[in-house]
Amino acid sequence: MKKVNIYEAKARLSEYLDAVAAGERIVICKRNRPVAELTRIGAARVELRLIGGERGRLTVPATFFDPLPDTLVDAFYPAASVPRAPRANRVAEGGSRDDRPTRPRRKARR
């Protein structure tokens, strides 16, 4: 492992990159205090990955889509910090357009 200051790292960056490619670690210091480390990254993936390679290995039970129990929902939305919405409106598809708050309309520009 080599320690170099920023000025030297700027001046000899290509040399240090060659050393890192060979497996050496370079620590870059600012006023003799370590700030960053240059290390070699892993090899890039060469082989192709198949899409859907895990098909048939994972099953989602039908109960996955059931509503969560109120005790679990209350853990995420404590009553003291967030007003509780009626249970029917907690589902993303639930509620009607009339239940939404309205904003005042802006005047049209001429």
Secondary structure, DSSP 8 states (H G I E B T S, - for coil): -EEEEHHHHHHTHHHHHHHHHTT--EEEEETTEEEEEE--------S---TTTTTTT----GGGGS---HHHHHHHS-TTTS----GGGGSTT-S-GGGS----------
